[in-house]
């Protein structure tokens, strides 16, 4: 498609800085698609997918921690 409309959710056209929920959705779609692909291949480790999204969002991203790490941290307190 030649259109670069943000609702098409092509992550390749998402600018470096943006404030459009469609751009966030495009990046989230890529993250979830890659994660599901890894999951269906038998993996439950999504470090590579996290690394990609963290690189893309850079300093604006709050670190993603698996639920097991969050529950372990709360047990220590």
N, C-alpha and C positions, 0 to 999 in steps of 0.2 A: 504494500500500500504506500502511496506517496504522501498521504496526509500525516502530519505530525501532531495530530490532535491529542492532548494528554489523556483523554478517556480511552485511547487504544492501549494504554499501559505498556508501551515499549520502553524499557528501562534505558535503552541506548540514547534516547532523546531527552532524558531528564537532565536539566542543567545542573551545574555544580551547586548553586544556591537556588532554592525554590521554596514556595509557600503554598503549593497547590496540593490538595489532598489526593488528586489523581496521580501526581508524581510519587507521593508516598505509597500509594496503592501499587504502582508499577514496580517499585523496589521490593515491596512486601510480597508481591506475586512471584517475583524471581526467587526470593528467599524461600518461600514455601514450596515452590515447584522443585527447586534443587533439594530441599530437605526431604520432600516426599519421595523423590527419585532415590536418594540415599537410603531412606527407610525401606522402600520396597526392594532394594538390593540387599537388605539384611543388616543394615547399619543402624545403630542408635546413637551414633556420635556425629554431631552436626558442627564440629569445630570449623571445618572449611567454610560452611555456609555462614556461620557467625563471623568469621574473619572477613569474608567478602562484604557483608553488610556493614561491619564496623569500619572497614576501609572506605566504603562509599560515604557513610555519614560522618566519618572522622570524629572530631571532638564533640560533635553535637549528640552523639549516641550515648545513652545510658547503657552500661555493660549488661549483657544478657547472661544470666546464671541459670543453669538447669535447676529444676525443682529439687533435685536431690541435694545440691549444694545449699540452697536456701533453707531446707528443712534441717540439714546438719548444722548450719550456722545458728539457727534459732534454738537448737537443742543445747548448744554450748553456752548460751547466755543464761 
